Amino acid sequence: MKVLVDVNDNKADFILELLNNFPFAKAKSISPAKAKLLEEAEFADQSKEDILQGLQQAVKEMNLVTQGKLKARDAKDLLNEL
């Protein structure tokens, strides 16, 4: 899985070093232009309605988590899955 993370320039070296210290992750910097192309390509096959629907679902789930009606996924489990 690839994840695109936007980081302030003054913290980029720290984040890259941190991620590269995990045995299951590889990180490298990319130019802002390449990052924009990657973002556009990721959502190119989705309609605006699909993207908005996904965001609305995410907000609903987060609201349920904060209300205690839905159990949040443990970050450690998420990282182990990656």
N, C-alpha and C positions, 0 to 999 in steps of 0.2 A: 504494500500500500504506500502511496506517496501522499505526503501532507505538505501543503504550502503554508508557511507561517511568515507573516509580515512582522519584522522586528526593527526597532529603531537602530540606526547605524551605530550608535555608541554602545549598544548591547549585543551586536551581531556576533562578535568574536566569542563572547562569553557563551551565548546560546549554542553556537556551533561546537565549541569545545565540550559543553555539557552533553549535547546529544551524541557526539562521537565517543563519549565515555561509556555509553550503553552498548553492550555487545550485540544487541538486536537492532541497532539503528546506525544509519550512515547519513551524514548531513554534509551539504556543500552549499555555498552561496551561489546565487544566480543573479543575473542582471534584472533590473526592474522591468525592462522590456520583455524579457523571456518570461518573467513571472506573470505579466499581464496576458501573454499569449497562452500560457498554461491554464490560467483561470478561465479565459474565454473558451478554450477547447473543452474544458471539463463540463461546462454548462451548455455547450453548443447544441447538444441533442435534447435538451430539456426546454420545454416552453416556459414562459414567464409564469403561467398559471401553476405549472408543476413545481417550480421553485418556490413560489409564494405559498402553495399548499404545504410543502415540506417545512417551510419556516413556521407556518401557523401551527403545524403539528408539534414541532419542537417547542414552541412557546407554551402550548397547552400542557405538554408533558412536564416542562420545567415548573409550571404553576402547580401541577399535581404533586410534584416532588416537594416543593416548598410548603404545600399544605399538609404534607405527610400522608397523602392518599396513594402515592406511588413511591416505591423504593428506588433510590438512585443507584446506578451501577457504580461499584467500587472502582476507583481509578487504577488501582493495582491490577484488578481483573482485566480492565481494558488494555493496559499495557502488556499484560501477559498474552492476551489474544493476538496482539500485533506481532 
